Amino acid sequence: MKTIPAWLACATLVVTCAAETNSWPSAPLTLTAALDTALRQSPALLKGKQDLEEAYGLALQLRSAARPRLTAGGNARQLDASGIEQANVGGATLQFQNETQWGANIEVSQPLFTAGKITASLRAAKLTKDAALAQYQALVADTLVELRVTYDDALLAAELIKTQEASVELLTRELEDQKRRFDAGTVPRFNVLRAEVELANARPRLIKARNALRTAKNQLATQLGWDIPRTAAQDLPLELADSLAATPFPIDLPAAILQALSRRPELTVLRAQEKIRAENIRQARADYYPQLAASAGWRWQNKTFTRRVEEYEDGWIAGGQINWNLWDFGLTQGKVNAAQARREKARLEVEDTQRQVELEVRIAYSTFTDSKEVLDSQQKVIEQAEEALRLARARTDAGSGTQLDVLSAQTALTDTRTTYSQALRDYAVARARLERAVGEGTALKVNQ
């Protein structure tokens, strides 16, 4: 069996799923490069590829039932000469068997009539390949979606680090300013203590953001099949080249549902399995009818009345065989009934999965719409929060504002930046899951 080359078109990315060296990236990792790497060396996809090969092997077994079969055989045995019957003929002893016996043959056989069983087997073989390919396609789609989510989580953690670092920097400057004012006798000790408390409260958020980035990088490396050296530092030397962005995905709900019902590989698998069950019914019914096969070949065997091995008899052999179960006490009928029940179950699974797919699309579309609305609501909030902080500082410097105004404005700015980064991440993840739900980027082709 030849190796199956698989190609995956994911959005604008088309890469070959071929084995390459498991190497650590020497440049910042883009999402496209991460998807490319996952297709080559993701452990989940490598194992799924073996399942695909196994299914193709099963399809080959099913196809073989219709092909001629060439067999060769032989035998040899040695008998005890004293146990062989002998006769005296004309004063000579005649032995009725040769104590050294051997034979060999080569034969080709071909089914001639199977009442449609072989034809059904051939169709089932093709459907088995189609189902296996669609199953692998679904695994690829799931793997890439999870990879995109992990990549976006890492980008979010990186953005939150910047936000928390900026917050710590602002609060550090505020603490220094309050200390100068306290030393000058213009503010009470309370202002210094409050600034110190706010700064202390901001540092754990920065620590958590850094830990989130380390965790996301480790998860990303594991999903990509990279072997992390056990002596590697806590912070992996993995830089991400992309940034969180809101890429539009224009599609309405009715179109999304129709697209999902026609493209989702899970439905392709179940529809193929339903057709396979129909072929199984035809195969079971074929046992009601006679089965006819023919064979032909050549044989060699030892002579009976000589012990010389080099002397033998040979010649052609040909024959035919017919089998017909005239009565089997319901065995065939039971097989047919069981096959019909399995087909009905497969039909019900297709209908149920179609409803589940539609529900998944509706939920994904609703989540995507919600994330888009949240993101739109945050577009100009950062500018407003920055302006509010500037005004609060100006009022405090002019003596008409308080430290509370400044600290509140700083907290609001940090929360706004955090909310916006989270909204960008939620939008990107919702878009990826909606694309998966409608079957985008899952066109898988196999050259055979």
C-alpha positions in Angstrom: 0.0 0.0 0.0 1.3 3.4 -1.0 1.7 6.2 1.5 -1.2 8.6 1.3 -0.2 12.2 0.7 -2.6 14.5 2.4 -3.2 18.2 1.6 -5.2 20.6 3.8 -6.5 24.0 2.7 -7.1 26.1 5.9 -8.3 29.6 5.0 -5.5 30.9 2.7 -3.0 28.4 4.1 -2.2 25.3 1.9 0.6 23.1 3.2 1.8 19.6 2.7 1.5 17.2 5.7 4.9 15.7 5.4 7.3 14.7 8.1 10.0 17.3 8.8 12.6 17.9 11.5 11.2 18.7 14.9 13.1 22.0 15.3 12.6 25.0 17.5 11.8 28.2 15.6 14.7 30.6 15.1 12.3 33.6 14.4 9.2 34.9 16.0 6.3 32.5 15.4 3.4 33.7 13.2 0.0 32.0 13.4 0.4 30.8 9.8 3.7 29.2 10.7 2.2 27.6 13.8 -0.6 26.0 11.7 2.0 24.8 9.2 4.0 23.2 11.9 0.9 21.6 13.5 0.0 20.0 10.2 3.5 18.5 9.9 4.2 17.3 13.5 1.2 17.7 15.8 1.1 14.5 17.9 -2.7 14.4 17.5 -2.5 14.6 13.7 0.3 12.1 13.5 -1.8 9.6 15.4 -4.8 10.4 13.3 -2.8 9.8 10.1 -2.2 6.3 11.3 -5.9 5.8 11.9 -6.4 7.0 8.3 -3.8 4.5 7.0 -5.5 1.7 9.0 -8.9 2.6 7.4 -7.3 2.6 4.0 -5.9 -0.9 4.7 -9.4 -2.0 5.6 -10.8 -0.6 2.4 -8.1 -2.6 0.5 -9.2 -5.8 2.2 -12.8 -5.1 1.1 -11.7 -4.5 -2.5 -9.7 -7.7 -2.5 -12.8 -9.9 -2.4 -13.5 -9.1 -6.1 -10.0 -9.8 -7.3 -8.5 -13.1 -8.5 -6.6 -15.0 -5.8 -3.4 -16.8 -6.6 -2.3 -19.5 -4.1 0.4 -22.0 -3.9 0.7 -25.1 -1.7 2.6 -28.2 -1.1 2.9 -31.2 1.2 5.4 -33.9 2.0 5.4 -36.9 4.3 7.4 -40.1 4.9 5.7 -43.4 5.7 6.9 -46.5 7.5 7.7 -49.0 4.7 6.6 -51.9 7.0 3.1 -50.5 7.2 2.6 -50.3 3.4 0.6 -53.1 1.8 2.5 -55.2 -0.7 1.6 -58.0 -3.2 3.6 -60.7 -5.0 3.0 -60.4 -8.7 4.9 -62.9 -11.0 7.5 -63.5 -8.4 8.0 -59.7 -7.8 7.0 -57.8 -4.8 4.7 -54.9 -5.7 4.3 -52.0 -3.2 1.0 -50.1 -3.5 2.3 -46.9 -2.0 5.5 -44.9 -2.1 6.8 -44.3 1.5 8.1 -40.9 0.3 5.1 -38.8 -0.8 5.1 -35.1 -1.9 2.9 -32.8 -4.0 2.7 -29.1 -4.9 0.3 -26.9 -6.8 -0.3 -23.4 -7.9 -3.9 -22.2 -8.5 -5.8 -19.1 -9.4 -9.4 -18.7 -8.3 -12.1 -16.1 -9.1 -15.6 -15.6 -7.8 -18.1 -15.7 -10.7 -21.4 -15.0 -9.1 -22.1 -13.7 -5.6 -25.6 -12.2 -5.9 -24.2 -8.7 -5.6 -22.1 -9.3 -2.5 -18.8 -8.4 -4.2 -20.3 -5.3 -5.8 -21.6 -4.2 -2.5 -18.2 -4.8 -0.9 -16.5 -2.6 -3.6 -18.9 0.2 -2.8 -18.4 -0.2 0.9 -14.6 0.0 0.4 -14.9 3.4 -1.3 -17.3 4.6 1.3 -14.9 3.4 4.1 -12.1 5.5 2.6 -14.4 8.5 2.3 -15.5 8.2 5.9 -11.9 7.8 7.1 -10.8 10.8 5.2 -13.7 12.9 6.6 -12.9 11.7 10.1 -9.3 12.8 9.7 -10.5 16.1 8.3 -12.6 16.7 11.4 -9.5 15.9 13.6 -7.4 18.4 11.6 -10.1 21.1 12.0 -10.4 20.5 15.7 -6.6 20.5 16.2 -6.2 23.8 14.3 -9.0 25.5 16.2 -7.5 24.6 19.5 -4.1 25.8 18.3 -5.6 29.1 17.3 -7.2 29.5 20.7 -3.9 28.7 22.5 -2.1 31.2 20.2 -4.7 33.9 21.0 -4.4 33.1 24.7 -0.6 33.7 24.5 -1.2 37.0 22.6 -3.7 38.0 25.3 -1.3 37.2 28.1 1.4 39.3 26.3 -1.0 42.3 26.0 -2.0 42.0 29.6 1.6 42.0 30.6 2.0 45.3 28.8 -1.2 46.7 30.4 -0.1 45.7 33.9 3.4 46.9 33.4 2.0 50.3 32.3 -0.2 50.3 35.4 2.7 49.5 37.7 4.7 52.2 36.1 1.8 54.8 36.5 1.4 53.8 40.1 5.1 53.9 40.8 5.2 57.5 39.5 2.2 58.3 41.6 3.9 56.9 44.7 7.1 58.9 43.9 5.0 62.1 43.4 3.1 61.6 46.7 6.4 61.0 48.5 7.8 64.3 47.1 4.6 66.1 48.2 4.8 64.5 51.6 8.4 65.5 52.0 7.4 69.1 51.1 4.6 69.0 53.6 1.7 69.5 51.2 0.0 66.1 51.6 -0.5 63.8 54.6 1.2 60.4 55.2 -2.1 58.8 54.2 -1.6 59.7 50.6 1.8 57.9 50.5 0.3 54.8 52.2 -2.6 54.7 49.8 -0.2 54.9 46.8 1.9 52.1 48.2 -1.2 49.9 48.7 -2.4 50.5 45.2 1.1 49.7 43.8 1.2 46.5 45.9 -2.2 45.5 44.6 -1.1 45.9 41.0 2.0 43.7 41.2 0.1 40.4 41.6 -1.8 41.0 38.4 1.4 41.5 36.6 2.8 38.3 38.1 -0.3 36.4 37.0 -0.1 37.7 33.5 3.5 36.6 33.1 2.6 33.2 34.4 -0.3 33.0 31.9 2.1 33.7 29.1 4.5 31.0 30.2 1.7 28.5 30.4 0.3 29.4 27.0 3.8 29.1 25.5 4.2 25.6 27.0 0.8 24.5 25.8 1.6 25.9 22.3 4.9 24.0 22.2 3.2 20.8 23.3 0.4 21.1 20.7 3.0 21.7 18.0 4.9 18.6 18.9 8.1 20.3 20.0 10.3 18.5 22.4 11.1 21.0 25.2 14.5 20.4 26.7 14.2 19.5 30.4 17.0 21.9 31.1 15.1 24.8 29.5 14.4 27.9 31.5 11.0 28.6 32.9 10.4 31.2 30.2 10.6 29.4 26.9 12.5 31.2 24.1 9.4 31.5 22.0 8.3 34.8 20.6 5.0 35.5 18.8 5.0 37.6 15.7 1.3 38.4 15.4 -0.9 40.6 17.6 -4.6 40.5 18.5 -6.7 41.9 15.7 -10.4 41.9 14.8 -10.5 40.4 11.3 -14.0 40.6 9.8 -16.0 37.5 9.0 -19.1 38.5 7.1 -21.7 35.8 7.1 -25.4 35.7 8.1 -27.0 32.9 10.2 -29.0 31.2 7.5 -26.0 31.0 5.2 -23.9 29.7 8.0 -26.3 26.9 8.8 -26.6 25.8 5.1 -22.8 25.9 4.8 -22.3 23.8 7.9 -24.8 21.2 6.8 -23.0 20.8 3.5 -19.3 21.1 4.7 -19.0 19.6 8.1 -16.8 16.5 8.0 -18.7 14.9 10.9 -21.8 14.8 8.7 -19.8 13.4 5.8 -18.6 10.6 8.1 -22.2 9.7 9.2 -23.6 9.9 5.7 -20.9 7.6 4.5 -21.6 5.2 7.4 -25.3 5.1 6.5 -24.4 4.1 3.0 -22.0 1.5 4.2 -24.9 0.0 6.3 -27.0 -0.1 3.2 -24.3 -2.1 1.4 -24.1 -4.4 4.4 -27.8 -5.2 3.9 -27.1 -6.2 0.3 -24.2 -8.3 1.4 -26.4 -10.1 4.0 -29.2 -10.7 1.4 -26.7 -12.2 -1.0 -26.6 -15.3 1.2 -30.1 -16.2 0.0 -28.6 -17.0 -3.4 -26.0 -19.5 -4.7 -22.3 -18.5 -4.8 -20.2 -19.6 -7.7 -16.4 -19.6 -8.1 -14.0 -21.1 -10.6 -10.3 -22.1 -10.3 -7.5 -23.4 -12.5 -3.9 -24.2 -12.0 -1.0 -26.7 -12.3 0.0 -29.5 -9.9 3.1 -31.7 -9.3 3.3 -34.9 -7.3 5.5 -37.9 -6.8 5.1 -41.2 -8.7 3.6 -44.1 -6.8 5.9 -46.9 -7.9 9.3 -45.2 -7.8 11.4 -43.7 -5.0 13.2 -41.3 -7.3 12.4 -37.8 -6.3 13.3 -36.3 -9.7 10.6 -38.4 -11.3 7.1 -37.0 -10.8 3.7 -36.4 -12.4 2.4 -33.0 -13.4 -0.5 -31.5 -15.2 -3.3 -28.9 -15.2 -6.2 -28.8 -12.9 -9.5 -26.9 -13.3 -12.8 -26.8 -11.5 -15.7 -24.9 -10.2 -17.5 -24.7 -6.9 -21.1 -23.7 -6.0 -22.4 -23.1 -2.5 -26.1 -22.5 -1.7 -27.5 -22.4 1.8 -31.0 -23.9 1.2 -32.0 -23.7 4.8 -30.0 -22.2 7.7 -32.7 -21.9 10.4 -32.9 -18.1 10.1 -29.2 -17.3 10.1 -29.3 -15.2 6.9 -32.6 -13.6 7.9 -31.1 -12.6 11.2 -28.1 -11.1 9.5 -30.4 -9.1 7.2 -32.5 -7.9 10.2 -29.4 -6.8 12.1 -28.0 -5.0 9.1 -31.3 -3.1 8.6 -31.4 -2.1 12.2 -27.9 -0.7 12.0 -28.8 1.2 8.9 -31.8 2.8 10.6 -29.7 3.7 13.5 -27.2 5.3 11.2 -30.0 7.3 9.5 -31.2 8.6 12.9 -27.6 9.5 13.8 -27.4 11.6 10.7 -30.6 13.5 11.5 -29.6 14.0 15.1 -26.2 15.2 14.2 -27.6 17.7 11.7 -29.7 19.2 14.5 -26.6 19.3 16.8 -24.6 21.0 14.0 -27.3 23.6 13.6 -27.4 24.2 17.3 -23.6 24.5 17.4 -23.7 27.1 14.6 -26.4 29.1 16.3 -24.4 29.2 19.5 -21.2 30.0 17.8 -22.9 32.7 15.7 -24.5 34.2 18.9 -21.1 34.2 20.7 -19.4 35.8 17.7 -22.1 38.5 17.5 -21.8 39.1 21.2 -18.0 39.4 21.1 -18.2 41.8 18.1 -20.7 44.0 19.9 -18.5 44.1 23.0 -15.4 44.9 20.9 -17.3 47.7 19.1 -18.3 49.2 22.4 -14.7 49.4 23.6 -13.2 51.0 20.4 -12.8 54.6 21.9 -13.0 53.8 25.6 -9.2 53.7 26.0 -8.8 57.2 24.5 -11.5 58.4 26.9 -9.8 56.7 29.9 -6.4 58.2 29.0 -8.0 61.7 28.7 -9.8 61.2 32.1 -6.4 60.3 33.8 -4.8 63.4 32.2 -7.6 65.6 33.5 -7.5 64.1 36.9 -3.7 64.7 37.2 -4.2 68.3 35.9 -6.9 69.0 38.5 -4.7 67.5 41.3 -1.7 69.6 40.2 -4.0 72.7 40.2 -5.2 71.9 43.7 -8.9 71.2 42.6 -8.6 67.5 42.5 -7.7 64.7 45.0 -5.5 61.7 45.0 -8.6 59.5 44.9 -9.5 61.0 41.5 -6.1 60.1 40.1 -6.1 56.6 41.5 -9.6 56.0 40.3 -8.7 57.2 36.8 -5.6 55.0 36.7 -7.6 52.0 37.8 -10.3 52.7 35.1 -7.6 53.0 32.4 -6.0 49.7 33.4 -9.5 48.0 33.5 -10.3 49.5 30.1 -7.1 48.3 28.5 -7.6 44.8 30.0 -11.2 44.7 28.8 -10.3 45.7 25.3 -7.5 43.1 25.1 -9.9 40.5 26.4 -12.5 41.6 23.9 -10.0 41.3 21.0 -9.1 37.8 22.2 -12.8 36.7 22.7 -13.5 38.0 19.2 -10.7 36.1 17.6 -11.6 32.9 19.4 -15.3 33.3 18.6 -14.4 33.8 15.0 -12.2 30.7 14.9 -15.0 28.6 16.5 -17.6 29.9 14.1 -15.4 29.1 11.2 -15.0 25.6 12.6 -18.8 25.3 13.1 -19.6 26.2 9.5 -16.9 24.1 8.0 -14.6 26.8 6.8 -11.0 25.9 6.1 -11.6 22.1 6.3 -11.2 21.1 2.6 -9.0 18.1 2.6 -7.8 16.4 -0.5 -6.0 13.1 -0.9 -4.0 11.9 -3.9 -4.1 8.2 -4.3 
